[in-house]
Amino acid sequence: MTQHRLVTLRLPIDLIARIEALARASEQTPAETIRQSLATALRDSDAPMPRGEMQVIATAFDRAQGWLDLQARLRKAGFVLRLDGDGLNLHEWPSDRFVVRAEDLGHSLTELTLQYRAPFPGALVLRAGFRSGRERGRDNGQAA
């Protein structure tokens, strides 16, 4: 028999509204929706990142002199930064599996851009809407 414990969380109102909407749509209680969401998220995630890897990542951010230096240091440790909208994500290298948001490690895109005095490589191209020829061909229904 599964034991239960009452837990109280302070959540943003917009998140509570999304939980309630999802619960209504799936015809279940908000509590059950939260339990299922947590179970799925925890089942899909791996164990927390080992302390040694966290230290290597922190050292890479602390010692890097620019974007290319940071990416090189992270790749030596088996990681890489990827641009995601207005933020950066840390991914495993070379598998490109998402690990954690850079902001969760204490490094925002804005702060790093100011520190390195340059935008993240490729960020200006993406914001300007430029795409490779291969991507343009896909938009027209052509094979890549």
Residue pairs with C-beta under 8 A, 6 or more apart in sequence:
11 19
16 30
19 30
19 33
19 34
20 30
22 33
23 29
23 30
23 32
23 33
26 33
28 36
49 99
49 100
53 77
53 78
56 77
57 74
57 77
57 79
57 90
57 105
58 105
59 73
60 70
60 73
60 74
60 77
60 79
61 70
61 105
61 107
63 73
64 70
64 73
64 116
65 116
66 116
66 118
67 112
67 116
67 118
67 120
67 121
68 121
70 81
70 112
70 116
71 80
71 81
71 121
74 80
74 81
74 90
74 93
75 93
78 92
78 93
79 90
79 91
79 92
79 93
79 99
80 90
80 91
80 92
80 93
80 96
81 88
81 89
81 90
81 91
81 102
81 120
82 88
82 89
82 90
82 91
82 96
83 89
83 109
83 120
83 122
83 123
83 126
84 101
86 109
87 101
87 102
87 103
87 108
87 109
88 101
88 102
88 103
88 107
88 108
88 109
88 112
88 120
89 98
89 99
89 100
89 101
89 102
90 98
90 99
90 100
90 101
90 102
90 105
91 97
91 98
91 99
92 99
102 108
102 109
102 112
109 120
109 123
112 120
113 119
113 120
134 144
137 143
137 144
138 144
